[in-house]
Amino acid sequence: MPRRYLVIRTDRTQRAFLTRELEQGRLRQGFGWRREHDLRLLRDQVRAGKKLTEEEASVWRNRRLLDTEPDGLKPGNVLILPNLPEPGRWVLARVKGGYDFAPIVAPGREGPDYGHIVAVDPIRTPGGKIGSIDAENTHVDAELRATMRNLSRMWSIDALGTAVEALVHAIESGKDTWTPEPETQKAEGFFTAVRDAAWKHIQTKYKGAELEHLVHHLFVCIYEGGRVEQWGGAGERGTDLIVYTRDPLGIEYKVAVQIKQNDGLHDDERALRQIEQAKELHKIDAGVIVTTAEVTSGAFEEKCAALEGRLGIDIRVIARGELIELVMKYLGKAQMTVREALSDLLRASTETPEPREHTPVTDRVYDELQRLPELERQIAGTKVAHQNRGGGVHLIRIELPQEMLSAVVEPIAQSIVSCLRRMVPSAKCQRGKSGTKWMVVDTLLELA
């Protein structure tokens, strides 16, 4: 039988008493002050078909404390007991035995109560102390915090079993589970997770020369208004990319970009020799080395500084951490700008009987298509047309160059449709029928 996970609320007015009982291995629950409230007796009445009184029915709400009930507590079940030993904290316990009934007079009470008892083992620290969990602790899953809004006396959280087991492990291994996580630390944890996810995506999607496409896209965004040319390959002559940019007076500057995939420590001097070659052959004004290594060696930095002095140019080294930050900052911002701009342009367009070229919509789409690696060699012959069909429905027609082979058009068509979906994520987007087989990609966008 799989392990179950449940939350059980206890009497908030008796936290100290109930915590002391837990220390003795007893989970006590209220609404049980006289012999007739024994859940085993009530169970027998229910099975015999006898109608319960209003008081007995209220007590019977605790029936899941019985291990004999199909959905009752069983040995091995893990319980979360909120607001123990104090508000905002939780205690965890494993069920180790069955149900018993023994009312007791709690502090401040005139008569007995809390007669329902389940034998439990509280989850303890390595020092033997009952573990205390702050709801805002870094080890607490947000979904566990959310489920505590439930006002029921007891409810199942089997779907969150992994999150509960993580807390059990944290307590038993001696980790701090009682200190709330500051909001600044939580935010930093979020951004760390985003950076880690971005790096994992780069590792998975960009191998070898493919990384040049990502960096090319990045530098197009960084040097807005400039021009970025790809030179990577056998004839690169010391540079993978050359960025052409102008200052406010219109004077042009050339920046050579070398891209290296490394792990851990960057100690590769080839990039420096290539920057030196780019200075001689391309007359560059500055150099940038982009590496996926985490850090650069001291020897490399010394030789880089010496080369700067000898060539009389600045050489900027961008390692993995900064590369990810730049990708998130510039490409994320650029994507949001494209999405918002295209949505606005579509809504501002007028209805036309036929698709038209050279409109604000087609110019925006064409700009984004230039960023697709699949269209790198065909973009010059690609045509874009747009038709506002009314009612929020828009046709985007992409006509691909005639010389393209049919074997590669379909994958490119799928990439184009994905690109449009990213640009207007709020719209319904579907591939339409092509007017000329293998040469035209029609996509319908329906704005919300």
For each residue, the residues with C-beta under 8 A, 3 or more apart:
1: 74
2: 158
3: 76 77 78 161
4: 73 74 76 77 78 156 158
5: 77 78 79 80 156 157 158 160 161 164
6: 64 73 77 78 79 80 154 155 156 157
7: 79 80 81 82 147 148 150 154 155 157
8: 27 29 79 80 81 153 154
9: 81 82 83 152 153 154
10: 14 15 18 27 28 29 30 81 83 84
11: 14 15 18 30 114
12: 15 83 87
13:
14: 10 11 17 18 106 107 114
15: 10 11 12 18 19 83 84 85 86
16: 19 20 85 107
17: 14 20 21 106 107 114
18: 10 11 14 15 21 22 28 84 114
19: 15 16 22 23 84 85 91 130
20: 16 17 23 24
21: 17 18 24 26 27 28 114
22: 18 19 25 26 27 81 84 91 93 120 122 130
23: 19 20 122 130
24: 20 21
25: 22 96 119 120 121 122
26: 21 22 117 118 119 120
27: 8 10 21 22 79 81 93 117 118 119 120
28: 10 18 21 104 114 115 116 117
29: 8 10 32 62 65 114 116 117 118
30: 10 11 113 114 116
31: 37 58 59 61 62 113 116
32: 29 37 38 39 59 62 101 103 113 114 115 116
33: 37 103 111 112 113 115
34: 37 103 112
35: 38 41 101
36: 41 42 56
37: 31 32 33 34 42 56 59 101 103 115 116
38: 32 35 41 42 101 115
39: 32 42 43 59 60 62 63 65 66 99 101 116
40: 43 44 66 68 99 101
41: 35 36 38 44 45
42: 36 37 38 39 45 46 52 56 59 60 63
43: 39 40 46 47 63 66 68 69
44: 40 41 47 48
45: 41 42 48 50 52 56
46: 42 43 49 50 52 60
47: 43 44
48: 44 45
49: 46
50: 45 46
51:
52: 42 45 46 56 57 60
53: 56 57
54: 57 58
55: 58 59
56: 36 37 42 45 52 53 59 60
57: 52 53 54 60 61
58: 31 54 55 61
59: 31 32 37 39 42 55 56 62
60: 39 42 46 52 56 57 63
61: 31 57 58 153
62: 29 31 32 39 59 65 116 153
63: 39 42 43 60 66 69 72
64: 6 69 71 72 73 154
65: 29 39 62 72 73 99 116 118
66: 39 40 43 63 69 72 73 98 99
67: 72 73 74 75 98 99
68: 40 43 72 99
69: 43 63 64 66 72
70:
71: 64 156
72: 63 64 65 66 67 68 69 99
73: 4 6 64 65 66 67 77 79 95 99 118
74: 1 4 67 77 95
75: 67 95 96 97 98
76: 3 4 94 95
77: 3 4 5 6 73 74 94 95
78: 3 4 5 6 92 93 94 95 161 164 165 168
79: 5 6 7 8 27 73 92 93 94 95 120
80: 5 6 7 8 90 91 92 144 157 164
81: 7 8 9 10 22 27 84 90 91 92 93
82: 7 9 90 148
83: 9 10 12 15 86 87 88 89 90
84: 10 15 18 19 22 81 89 90 91
85: 15 16 19 89 91 130 132
86: 15 83 89
87: 12 83
88: 83 134 135 136
89: 83 84 85 86 132 133 134 135 178
90: 80 81 82 83 84 132 133 135
91: 19 22 80 81 84 85 122 123 130 131 132 133
92: 78 79 80 81 122 123 131 133 164 167 168 171
93: 22 27 78 79 81 120 121 122 123
94: 76 77 78 79 120 121 123
95: 73 74 75 76 77 78 79 118 119 120
96: 25 75 119 120 121
97: 75 118 119 120
98: 66 67 75 118 119
99: 39 40 65 66 67 68 72 73 116 117 118
100: 117 118 119
101: 32 35 37 38 39 40 115 116 117
102: 115 117
103: 32 33 34 37 112 113 114 115
104: 28 112 113 114 115
105: 109 110 111 112 113
106: 14 17 109 113 114
107: 14 16 17
108:
109: 105 106 112 113
110: 105
111: 33 105
112: 33 34 103 104 105 109 115
113: 30 31 32 33 103 104 105 106 109
114: 11 14 17 18 21 28 29 30 32 103 104 106
115: 28 32 33 37 38 101 102 103 104 112
116: 28 29 30 31 32 37 39 62 65 99 101
117: 26 27 28 29 99 100 101 102
118: 26 27 29 65 73 95 97 98 99 100
119: 25 26 27 95 96 97 98 100
120: 22 25 26 27 79 93 94 95 96 97
121: 25 93 94 96
122: 22 23 25 91 92 93 130 131
123: 91 92 93 94 130 131 167 168 171 172
124: 127 128 129 130 131 171 172
125: 128 129 130 131 171 172 174
126: 172 173 174
127: 124 174
128: 124 125
129: 124 125
130: 19 22 23 85 91 122 123 124 125
131: 91 92 122 123 124 125 171 172 177
132: 85 89 90 91 177 178
133: 89 90 91 92 137 139 140 167 171 177 178
134: 88 89 137 140 177 178 179 180
135: 88 89 90 140 145 148 180
136: 88 140 145 180 181
137: 133 134 140 176 177 178 179 180 181
138: 181 185 186 189
139: 133 166 167 170 175 177
140: 133 134 135 136 137 144 145 163 167 177
141: 144 145 160 163 166
142: 145 146
143: 146 147 160 163
144: 80 140 141 147 148 157 160 163 164 167
145: 135 136 140 141 142 148
146: 142 143 149
147: 7 143 144 150 155 157 160
148: 7 82 135 144 145
149: 146
150: 7 147 155
151:
152: 9 155
153: 8 9 61 62
154: 6 7 8 9 64
155: 6 7 147 150 152
156: 4 5 6 71
157: 5 6 7 80 144 147 160 161 164
158: 2 4 5 161
159:
160: 5 141 143 144 147 157 163 164
161: 3 5 78 157 158 164 165
162: 165 166
163: 140 141 143 144 160 166 167
164: 5 78 80 92 144 157 160 161 167 168
165: 78 161 162 168 169
166: 139 141 162 163 169 170
167: 92 123 133 139 140 144 163 164 170 171 177
168: 78 92 123 164 165 171 172
169: 165 166 172 173
170: 139 166 167 173 175 177
171: 92 123 124 125 131 133 167 168 174 175 177
172: 123 124 125 126 131 168 169
173: 126 169 170
174: 125 126 127 171
175: 139 170 171
176: 137 179
177: 131 132 133 134 137 139 140 167 170 171
178: 89 132 133 134 137
179: 134 137 176
180: 134 135 136 137
181: 136 137 138 185 186 189
182: 185 186
183: 186 187
184: 187 188
185: 138 181 182 188 189
186: 138 181 182 183 189 190
187: 183 184 190 191
188: 184 185 191 192
189: 138 181 185 186 192 193
190: 186 187 193 194
191: 187 188 194 195
192: 188 189 195 196
193: 189 190 196 197
194: 190 191 197 198 328
195: 191 192 198 199 321 324 325 328
196: 192 193 199 200
197: 193 194 200 201
198: 194 195 201 202 324 327 328
199: 195 196 202 203 320 324
200: 196 197 203 204
201: 197 198 204 205
202: 198 199 205 206 211 214 292 324 327
203: 199 200 206
204: 200 201
205: 201 202 210
206: 202 203 210 211 213 214
207: 210 211 261
208: 211 261
209: 212 213 232 233
210: 205 206 207 213 214 373
211: 202 206 207 208 214 215 259 261 292
212: 209 215 216 230 232 240 241 259
213: 206 209 210 216 217 373 376
214: 202 206 210 211 217 218 327
215: 211 212 218 219 240 241 257 259 290
216: 212 213 219 220 228 230 241
217: 213 214 220 221 331 371
218: 214 215 221 222 326 327 330 331
219: 215 216 222 223 228 241 243 257
220: 216 217 223 224 226 228 371
221: 217 218 224 330 331 333 334
222: 218 219 326 330
223: 219 220 226 228 243 245
224: 220 221
225: 245 246
226: 220 223 243 244 245 246
227: 243 244 245
228: 216 219 220 223 241 242 243 244
229: 241 242 244
230: 212 216 240 241 376
231: 235 236 237 239 240 241 242
232: 209 212 236 240 241 259
233: 209 236
234:
235: 231
236: 231 232 233 239 240 274
237: 231 277 278 281 282
238: 256 258 274 275 276 277 278 279 280 281 282
239: 231 236 242 256 257 258 274 275 278 282 284
240: 212 215 230 231 232 236 257 258 259
241: 212 215 216 219 228 229 230 231 232 256 257 259
242: 228 229 231 239 254 255 256 257 278 282 284
243: 219 223 226 227 228 254 255 257
244: 226 227 228 229 252 253 254
245: 223 225 226 227 252 253 255
246: 225 226 250 251 252 253
247: 250 251 253
248:
249:
250: 246 247
251: 246 247
252: 244 245 246
253: 244 245 246 247 285 286
254: 242 243 244 282 283 284 285 286
255: 242 243 245 284 285 286 287 288
256: 238 239 241 242 275 278 279 282 284 286 287 288
257: 215 219 239 240 241 242 243 287 288 289 290
258: 238 239 240 271 274 275 278 287 288 289 290
259: 211 212 215 232 240 241 290 291
260: 266 268 270 271 289 290 291 292 293
261: 207 208 211 291 292
262: 265 266 268 291 292 293
263: 292 293
264: 293 294 295
265: 262 293 294 295 296 297
266: 260 262 291 293 295 296 297 300 317 319
267: 296 297 299 300
268: 260 262 271 291 300
269: 272 273 300 303
270: 260 273 274
271: 258 260 268 274 275 289 291
272: 269 275 276 289 300 303 304 307 315
273: 269 270 276 277
274: 236 238 239 258 270 271 277 278
275: 238 239 256 258 271 272 278 279 284 287 289 307 311 315
276: 238 272 273 279 280 307 311
277: 237 238 273 274 280 281
278: 237 238 239 242 256 258 274 275 281 282 284 287
279: 238 256 275 276 282 283 284 287 311 313
280: 238 276 277
281: 237 238 277 278
282: 237 238 239 242 254 256 278 279
283: 254 279
284: 239 242 254 255 256 275 278 279 287 313
285: 253 254 255 313
286: 253 254 255 256 313 314 315 316
287: 255 256 257 258 275 278 279 284 313 314 315 316
288: 255 256 257 258 315 316 317 318
289: 257 258 260 271 272 275 304 315 316 317 318
290: 215 257 258 259 260 318 323
291: 259 260 261 262 266 268 271 296 317 318 319 320 323
292: 202 211 260 261 262 263 319 320 323
293: 260 262 263 264 265 266 296 319 320
294: 264 265 319 320 321
295: 264 265 266 319
296: 265 266 267 291 293 300 301 304 317 319
297: 265 266 267 300 301
298: 301 302
299: 267 302 303
300: 266 267 268 269 272 296 297 303 304
301: 296 297 298 304 305 317
302: 298 299 305 306
303: 269 272 299 300 306 307
304: 272 289 296 300 301 307 308 315 317
305: 301 302 308 309
306: 302 303 309 310
307: 272 275 276 303 304 310 311 315
308: 304 305 311 312 313 314 315
309: 305 306 312
310: 306 307
311: 275 276 279 307 308 315
312: 308 309
313: 279 284 285 286 287 308
314: 286 287 308
315: 272 275 286 287 288 289 304 307 308 311
316: 286 287 288 289
317: 266 288 289 291 296 301 304
318: 288 289 290 291 322 323 326
319: 266 291 292 293 294 295 296 322 323
320: 199 291 292 293 294 323 324
321: 195 294 324 325
322: 318 319 325 326
323: 290 291 292 318 319 320 326 327
324: 195 198 199 202 320 321 327 328
325: 195 321 322 328 329
326: 218 222 318 322 323 329 330
327: 198 202 214 218 323 324 330 331 332
328: 194 195 198 324 325 331 332
329: 325 326 332 333
330: 218 221 222 326 327 333 334
331: 217 218 221 327 328 334 335
332: 327 328 329 335 336
333: 221 329 330 336 337
334: 221 330 331 337 338
335: 331 332 338 339 422
336: 332 333 339 340
337: 333 334 340 341
338: 334 335 341 342 364 367 368 423
339: 335 336 342 343 422 423 424 425
340: 336 337 343 344
341: 337 338 344 345 364
342: 338 339 345 346 361 364 365 368 423 424
343: 339 340 346 347 424 426 427 447
344: 340 341 347 348
345: 341 342 348 349 360 361 364
346: 342 343 349 361 388 394 424 445 447
347: 343 344 447
348: 344 345 360
349: 345 346 359 360 361 386 388 394
350: 388
351: 388 389 390
352: 355 356 387 388
353:
354: 387
355: 352 385 386 387 395 397
356: 352 359 362 385 386 387
357: 362 383 384 385
358: 362 363
359: 349 356 362 363 386
360: 345 348 349 363 364
361: 342 345 346 349 364 365 386 394 396
362: 356 357 358 359 365 366 384 385 386
363: 358 359 360 366 367
364: 338 341 342 345 360 361 367 368
365: 342 361 362 368 369 384 386 396 398 420 423
366: 362 363 369 370 382 384
367: 338 363 364 370 371
368: 338 342 364 365 371 372 419 423
369: 365 366 372 375 379 382 384 398 416 419
370: 366 367 375 379
371: 217 220 367 368
372: 368 369 375 376 412 415 416 419
373: 210 213 376
374: 411 412 415
375: 369 370 372 378 379 382 412
376: 213 230 372 373 379
377:
378: 375 381 382 400 401 404 412
379: 369 370 375 376 382
380: 401
381: 378 400 401 402 403
382: 366 369 375 378 379 398 399 400 401
383: 357 398 399
384: 357 362 365 366 369 396 397 398 399
385: 355 356 357 362 395 396 397 399
386: 349 355 356 359 361 362 365 394 395 396 397
387: 352 354 355 356 394 395 397
388: 346 349 350 351 352 393 394
389: 351 393 394 395
390: 351 393
391:
392: 446 447 448
393: 388 389 390 444 445 446 447
394: 346 349 361 386 387 388 389 444 445 446 447
395: 355 385 386 387 389 432 442 443 444 445
396: 361 365 384 385 386 420 442 443 444 445
397: 355 384 385 386 387 435 440 441 442 443
398: 365 369 382 383 384 413 416 440 441 442 443
399: 382 383 384 385 436 439 440
400: 378 381 382 404 409 412 413 438 439 440 441
401: 378 380 381 382 404
402: 381 439
403: 381
404: 378 400 401 408 409 412 438 439
405: 408 409
406: 409 410 438
407: 410
408: 404 405 411 412
409: 400 404 405 406 412 413 438 439
410: 406 407 413 414 438
411: 374 408 414 415
412: 372 374 375 378 400 404 408 409 415 416 441
413: 398 400 409 410 416 417 431 441
414: 410 411 417 418
415: 372 374 411 412 418 419
416: 369 372 398 412 413 419 420 441 443
417: 413 414 420 421 429 431 441 443
418: 414 415 421 422
419: 368 369 372 415 416 422 423
420: 365 396 416 417 423 424 429 443 445
421: 417 418 424 425 429
422: 335 339 418 419 425
423: 338 339 342 365 368 419 420
424: 339 342 343 346 420 421 427 429 445 447
425: 339 421 422
426: 343 447 448
427: 343 424 445 446 447 448
428: 444 445 446 448
429: 417 420 421 424 443 444 445 446
430: 443 444
431: 413 417 441 442 443
432: 395 442 443 444
433: 442
434: 437 438 439 440 441 442
435: 397 440 442
436: 399 439 440
437: 434
438: 400 404 406 409 410 434
439: 399 400 402 404 409 434 436
440: 397 398 399 400 434 435 436
441: 397 398 400 412 413 416 417 431 434
442: 395 396 397 398 431 432 433 434 435
443: 395 396 397 398 416 417 420 429 430 431 432
444: 393 394 395 396 428 429 430 432
445: 346 393 394 395 396 420 424 427 428 429
446: 392 393 394 427 428 429
447: 343 346 347 392 393 394 424 426 427
448: 392 426 427 428
